[in-house]
Amino acid sequence: MSDAAQPTAAEVRAAAEAVKAALDRHLAAVENRTGEDDPAVYDAFNALAAAAEAYDERLYDRYDEVTPFEIPGADDSLPPYAGPEEPNALTVLIRRDYAVAEPQRLLAQAQRIADLDPDAADQPDNAPVVGASVHAALGVLFGEYEPDEIASRHKEFGLEEGDSTLWVAAADELPEPGEWLNLPFDQADPERVVCRFDVSSVFDEEDLVEDLDQEE
């Protein structure tokens, strides 16, 4: 890179100040979060990632140095955005994986829910007992609670969290009612994803490996 194309020392300093401001904003958003999926936290996270990347680039271009930290970004795995600049609608796709870690706990909780159902008294005596079938227990559990509540109480129901992801995709307009219900995820287009947020233990494992490498 030529000297004329290099950022000035003042531009590098300004990028560093932007990182500091983004750190403060992110911490404030985390301290005042309203729930697990608080959009303010996600916005602050993305702003921090963008500010850190800009600083890293300017630092390298000016001084041939890099930062010792890296903020993981799920957007790196997505193709370039090709959706409308001003979306008229959006689609939110959520996937959460669970392992049935304690089947007996799940069965007991499902049976408790069923026993409290006022309509249960009208069921015939030979109706299946939900507390004896994991399949039936899951139907009772997810029929009684919202997915977000199950996510926050998963251990109580004998479940163990796996990976989860949330995609926010742009749409030109809302589909007709009932249009996609049979195949809700069939038309997910990565090129229309505005942003995505992933949660996985692999991120913690990567951090641990980096820490061990630094100790050696």
Secondary structure, DSSP 8 states (H G I E B T S, - for coil): --GGGS--HHHHHHHHHHHHHHHHHHHHHHHT--STT-HHHHHHHHHHHHHHHHHHHHHHHHHS---S-----GGGGS----S-SS-SEEEEEEEEEEEE--HHHHHHHHHHHHHH-GGGGGS-TTS--GGG-HHHHHHHHHHHS-HHHHHHTGGGGTEEEEEEEEEEEEESS---TTSSTTSTTTT--GGGEEEEEEE-HHHHHHHHHHHHHHH-
